[in-house]
């Protein structure tokens, strides 16, 4: 209880930031508002404790929400996904060839750190692999945290300002009032049992993928047609944004500025490549470029799924491609690292700029 109470100031600040973003009509307001308000406070030295212990429950709610978008109709489009998944493999190879040298030569990182900072995998998985392989974890944490933040902000602004979509973040048309008690019970079972299944099967992001998979099964089979209520989803977004923002507690401003510039540059390059591949997907498979862009954007699975929901894109398509991306990187990254580690002499040495605190 003491630990929970210590997170209340951060949650209150996150909710206030979300409310301000919502009042201003900014994209993805509840998550981005909470993220930026708590990030600014954390970097400024305010001793905020993020509600990290609540993250599994938060992502389970969002997982159930995204799983509710797996209607029986999406199965009719599944055959076209074989071609887009093949393009995803090529896309991952291209961005790996861009981002790893970016952090190695412009960032001045040693090869181990540059490799895991540039890999387009999940945050927690890349940190674990980096520590296991002798890379410096701090720059990897900053690189991936900022990549997610920058991607969310740029993608949300792109869809709102350039393309004119209503990126309200809560997917209002997909949500409603509280479901009937039996529907609410099914959603609760999907969240709890799905999380347990995800952990038991050792899936990546088990608290998210497990509930999403079980919720998708319930909706694909027609057993349920309900979705979590808007107020619950907005609260989950506030908590998720607060958790992300509080990760920057104790990060020096100088280090954050340098890491931010590196992340901004690499993310813009990757998004440019993603845009090119999304146009290629449209030409080869007829996939909407906006939908393809969300499937390829190097943001978090949860966050890109929320934007897909907000603009009425195919959440199943976006989620599948991000899941496959994470699995491919988790499997391939250690194999590629072993190959590079053997063939590049001195790659474990610290480069001239590698001892900095910057990420």
C-alpha positions, 0 to 999 in steps of 0.5 A: 500500500505504501508503494502504491501511495508513493505513485499517486503524485506521478499519476495525478500529474499524468492525469493532469497532463492528459487532461490538458492535451485532451482540452487542447485537442492534441493527438493521443491526448491521455497517453502523450499528455501523461508521458510528456508531463511526467517526463519533463518533471522527471528530467527536471529533478522532481522525485516521481515514482512511476506506477510500474507495478500497475503496468501488467494490469494496464497493458492487459486492459489495452490487450483486451481492447485491441483483441476485441477488434479481431472480428470474423471479417478480418480472416477474409483478408489474412491471405494478403498478409503473407505478402506483407509479412515477407516485405516486413523481413526485408524492411527489418534488414534495411533498418538494421543496416541503417540504425546500427551504424548510426549509433556506432559512428554518429553516436560513438558507441562500441559495437555491442551497445550500438547493435542492441541500441539499433535493433528494432525489437521490444524495449525489455527484450533488447535491454536483457539481451544487451546486458547478457552480451556485454553491452552498456545497458544505459544507452540501450535503455535511452535509445529504445525509450526515446525511439518509442516516445519520438515515434508515438509523437511523430506518428500521432502528429502525422496522422492528425496534422498531415492526413487529417485523422481524428487521433483521439487515442481512445478509439471512441467509436469502438468503445461505449458504456460498461458492458453487461455483467456477463460480457464484463466477466468474459473480458475480465477472464480474457485479461487475467487468464490471458496474462497467465497463459502468456507467462506460462508460454513465455511469450514476449510481452506476456501481459499484453499478448496473452489477453489480446490473443484470448480476447481475439479468440472470443471475438473471432468466435462470436462469443463476445462483441464487447469492448472495455469502456472508454473511461477504463481505457483512458485511465490505462493510457494515463498510467501507461504514459506515466510509466514511460515518462517516469523512466527518465527520472535521474537522466541528466539533461545533457545526456537526454539532449544528446540521446534525443538528437540521436533518437530523433535522427534515427527515427526519422530515417526509419520512418522514411524507410517505413513510408517507402515500404508502406507504399510498396505494400500498397502497390503489391498487396493493396494495403492502405499506406496508413495501415501499413505505416502503423504496422511498420512504425518502430513504436510500441505494439501497444501504442501503435495498436491504439493509434490504429484503433483511433483511425479505424485501421485494421488492428489485427493487421497492425498487431500481427506485424508488430508481434512478428517483428518482435519475434524475428528480432528476438530470435535473429538478434543474438545470432547476428550478434554472434556473427558480428562479434566473431568477425569484427576485432575490437568491437567490444572496446569502447569507442571514443564517445562510448563512455559518455552517459548519453544513450 
